[in-house]
């Protein structure tokens, strides 16, 4: 579910931007989110894979931003979290291929869903993580 993953990831990234010089632990982040650290670690893995954060193991380890928050747009976070999926999705059922609507609906919907995702990216590209952080 993109919407909750984005919220969790943006919370994580905002904390990291606030404490940019510190290595933050997943348990501290989970405490701020008031969720299980396992859920935080899943999003951390995605953010790390997307080259937005770095991690260090050990006693003084944790995670921190890989680059300055002024260079990270909210769209970067969204794109990493969204992956190949769309915010909205097609129905799991297979429409009737003999129906005038059914035979074309998924093609038309895919175009619409791509337009929706692109609109979200354009909107999120208007704000950096630093600008978002500074609202707090």
N, C-alpha and C positions, 0 to 999 in steps of 0.2 A: 504494500500500500504506500504509494509515493507520498501522499499527503502527510502521513505521520512520520515517515522516515525523513522527509525534508525538515519538518519541525524539530525533530530530535537532532538532526545533523546541524541545522542552523544554530540551535542552542549550544551544541558542542563547540562549533566554530566561533561563536560569539564569546564564549568563556575563554577559549584559547587566544582570541584577539585581545581580550581584557588583560589576561595574564601572559602576554606575549614573551616575556623573558623567563618564564617558569616551565618546567616539565609537569604537566597536570596528569594525575592518575585517573584511571577510569572509574575508580570508586568515588573520588571527589566529584567528578563530572556526574556520575549517577546520582549522587546525593543532591546536586543542584536540580537535576531533572526529576528527582523523586521516582526513579525507576530502577530496575534490576541492572547491575553492572554488565550482565551478559548482553542485554539489549544495546547498551552503550558500545560494547566491544564490537558488535556486528556493524554498527555504523562507523566506528573508528576504522575497521578493516576496509570498508568501502571508500572512506575518505583518504586513507593511506594509498590504496590502489589507484585512486584518482589523482595522486600526487598533490594533495592539498595539505597533508600533515606528514610529520615524521615521528618516529617513535624510538625510544631508548629503553632497553630492558635493564633490570637491576634495581638496587635499593633506591637510587636517586633517579630512576627512570620515569617514563611517562610519555606523553605526547605533546607536541606543540606545532604551530603553523610552520609550513615549509617555506612560505614567503610572506611578505608584508601584507597586512590586511587591506591596505590601499590598492593592492594589485589583485585581490580576489573579489570577484563579483558574485552576487547572490546567484546569478545564473550558472556560475561555475559549480557551485554546491549542488544546485538543482540538477544539472546535467549529469554529475557524478552519481547522485542518488537515483535518478530516474533510470539510468542505464538505457537499455534497448526498449523498455516498456513505454507505454503512453500513460498519461494521467488518467484518461478514460480508456475503456477498452471495448472491444467487440463482444457481443453475446457469445456464449459458448455453443449455442445451438447452430446448426447448419440450415440456413434459409432454403426454402423451396426454389430450386433452380428453374422451375417452369413458371414461376410467378414473375410478373413484370417488375415488382419491387424486389422480391427475394433474390433474383439472379444478379442484381446490381448493388444491393444495399451495402455489402461489406466494402466494396471498392469505394463507394461514395463516402462511407463512414471513415475509412482509413485516411482519405484526403482531409476530411473535416477534423479528425483527431490530430493529424499532423499540424494542421493550422492552429489548433488550440495549443498544442505543446510549444510551437514556435512563438505564439503570442505571449505565453508565460515566460519563455526565455528572454524575449525582447523586454518585457516589463522588469524582470529581475536583473537584467543587464544595466539598468539605470542606477543601481545602488551597489556600492562596495560593502564588503564586510565591515570595514572601518566606519563607514557612515552609519550602518545599521547599529554597530556597537555603541556609537556615540549617542544614541537615543536613550541610553540607560544611565 
